[in-house]
Amino acid sequence: MVSKYAVLKEGVVENIIVADDNYSPDDFEVVKYSDETFCQPDMLYNKEDGLFYDDK
């Protein structure tokens, strides 16, 4: 099975990838998210609620 992941750099979405469910990179931070969650590059990730936002 595959899932969508947001690739983060300093809490900002750099890219979006699709990878296997057991994907775990060593060199950058990724956050797995569902189809119900809106995410696109340049959005900010909030660790407290697990959502992505346009503004700080």
Secondary structure, 3 states (H helix, E strand, C coil): CEEEEEEEECCEEEEEEEEECCCCCCCCEEEEECCCCCCCCCCEEECCCCEEECCC
